[in-house]
Amino acid sequence: MDQKSFKNESFLIEQLKKGCKDAYGHLFKLYHRELCNYMTAISGNPKVAEDIAQQTFIKIWDNRQKLFVSKNKLKRYLFKVAYNLFIDSQRKKKREFQLLENLKQQAYLDMTDADTSLFEERLKKVEREIDNLPEQCKKVFIMSKREGLKYREISEQLHISIKTVEVHMAKAMKRLRAQLTIFF
């Protein structure tokens, strides 16, 4: 087919609809570079622009039978298809990014939950070991660590010497360290 006949846009569109590869080649040669420049200006990335331009021409070819373009509006139609493809790709990237962020957040929450349950499990083990201490030793330990009393205050309340409080605390700490290092 004569390339000069494709100068008439209506004829070019008619031939595209019929599946004429020469018409498609002419359309490609006519607008490809200009379309790439337009998409580079919009996207700021020549590789993205080239991809969008390729997708545009593929879409035009795939939908050639349904092609409805008003007289002298083929270029505008082509650029509008390219723009819409670019917007769609940006939306898709945004959704993918949001999905990735949601997955990261869920993974973080899962880790936090695992850490919390591990912490609670360890806390229960500590509580069990404190309960297993001899009665007086347990009493001294609880008064010191939970209630925050000083050794002198403990000795006065329990009517024992400060030295005895120190011995009970040392015994409690030694036993807890020995038992809990197995768990941690």
C-alpha positions in Angstrom: 0.0 0.0 0.0 1.2 3.5 -0.8 2.4 5.4 2.3 1.1 8.7 0.8 -2.4 7.5 1.0 -2.0 7.2 4.8 -1.6 11.0 5.0 -5.4 11.1 5.0 -6.3 10.4 8.6 -9.7 8.9 7.9 -8.2 6.5 5.4 -5.5 5.6 7.9 -8.1 4.8 10.6 -10.2 2.8 8.1 -7.1 0.7 7.2 -6.2 0.2 10.9 -9.7 -1.1 11.6 -9.3 -3.6 8.7 -6.0 -4.8 10.3 -3.6 -3.3 7.7 -0.1 -3.7 9.1 1.3 -1.0 6.8 -1.2 1.5 8.3 -0.2 0.4 11.8 3.5 0.8 10.9 2.8 4.2 9.5 1.0 5.2 12.7 3.9 3.9 14.7 6.5 5.8 12.7 4.4 9.0 12.7 3.7 9.2 16.5 6.1 6.9 18.4 8.9 9.4 19.1 6.5 12.3 19.9 4.5 10.0 22.2 7.7 8.9 24.0 8.7 12.6 24.5 5.2 13.4 25.8 5.3 10.5 28.3 8.8 11.4 29.4 7.6 14.9 30.2 4.8 13.4 32.3 6.6 10.6 34.0 10.1 12.0 34.2 11.5 8.6 33.2 12.4 7.7 29.6 12.1 3.9 30.3 8.6 4.3 31.7 7.7 6.6 28.8 8.9 3.9 26.3 6.9 1.2 28.1 3.8 3.3 28.1 4.2 4.2 24.4 4.6 0.5 23.5 1.5 -0.4 25.6 -0.4 2.4 23.8 0.4 1.0 20.4 -0.4 -2.5 21.5 -3.7 -1.4 22.9 -4.5 0.5 19.6 -3.8 -2.6 17.6 -5.7 -5.0 19.9 -8.8 -2.7 19.9 -8.5 -1.6 16.2 -11.9 -2.9 15.2 -13.6 -0.8 17.9 -11.5 2.3 17.1 -13.7 5.3 16.9 -11.8 8.6 16.3 -13.3 11.8 15.1 -11.8 13.4 12.0 -8.3 14.8 12.6 -8.3 13.6 16.3 -6.1 10.5 16.0 -3.1 12.1 17.6 -5.2 13.4 20.5 -6.8 9.9 20.9 -3.4 8.2 20.9 -2.0 10.6 23.6 -5.1 10.3 25.7 -4.8 6.4 25.6 -1.1 6.8 26.7 -2.0 9.2 29.5 -4.7 6.9 30.8 -2.3 3.9 30.7 0.2 6.0 32.7 -2.4 7.0 35.3 -3.5 3.4 35.6 0.0 2.3 36.1 0.5 4.9 38.8 -2.6 3.8 40.6 -1.5 0.2 40.5 1.9 1.1 41.9 0.2 3.1 44.7 -2.0 0.1 45.5 1.0 -2.2 45.5 2.9 0.2 47.7 0.0 0.4 50.1 -0.3 -3.4 50.2 3.4 -3.7 50.9 3.1 -1.1 53.7 0.1 -3.0 55.2 2.1 -6.3 55.0 5.0 -4.6 56.8 2.8 -3.2 59.5 1.1 -6.6 60.0 4.5 -8.3 60.2 5.5 -5.8 62.8 2.3 -6.3 64.8 2.8 -10.1 64.6 6.3 -9.7 65.9 5.1 -7.4 68.7 2.4 -10.0 69.6 5.0 -12.8 69.6 7.3 -10.6 71.8 4.4 -9.9 74.1 3.4 -13.5 74.5 7.0 -14.5 74.9 7.4 -11.8 77.6 4.2 -13.0 79.3 5.5 -16.6 79.3 8.8 -15.6 80.8 7.0 -13.5 83.4 5.0 -16.5 84.4 8.1 -18.5 84.8 9.7 -15.9 87.0 6.5 -15.8 89.1 6.6 -19.6 89.5 10.2 -19.5 90.6 9.5 -16.7 93.1 6.6 -18.9 94.5 9.1 -21.8 94.8 11.4 -19.8 97.1 11.4 -20.7 100.8 8.7 -18.8 102.6 10.9 -16.3 104.5 13.2 -15.8 101.5 10.2 -15.2 99.3 8.7 -12.7 101.7 12.0 -10.7 101.8 12.4 -10.8 98.1 8.8 -9.6 97.4 9.2 -6.8 100.0 12.4 -5.6 98.4 11.6 -6.0 94.7 7.8 -5.5 94.4 7.2 -3.2 97.3 10.5 -1.3 96.9 11.4 -1.4 100.7 14.9 -0.9 101.8 16.7 -3.7 103.7 16.4 -1.7 106.9 12.6 -1.3 106.5 12.3 -5.1 105.8 14.3 -6.0 108.9 12.1 -3.8 111.1 8.9 -5.2 109.7 9.9 -8.8 109.9 11.9 -8.4 113.1 15.1 -9.8 111.6 18.6 -8.3 111.3 19.7 -6.4 108.2 22.3 -9.1 107.7 19.6 -11.8 107.6 17.7 -9.7 105.0 20.9 -9.6 102.9 21.4 -13.3 103.2 17.8 -14.0 102.1 18.1 -11.6 99.1 21.4 -13.2 98.1 19.9 -16.7 98.4 16.8 -15.6 96.4 18.8 -14.0 93.6 21.2 -16.9 93.3 18.4 -19.4 93.1 16.4 -17.3 90.6 19.4 -16.8 88.4 20.2 -20.5 88.4 16.6 -21.5 87.6 15.8 -18.8 85.1 19.0 -19.0 83.0 17.6 -22.4 81.8 14.5 -20.6 80.4 16.2 -17.6 78.9 
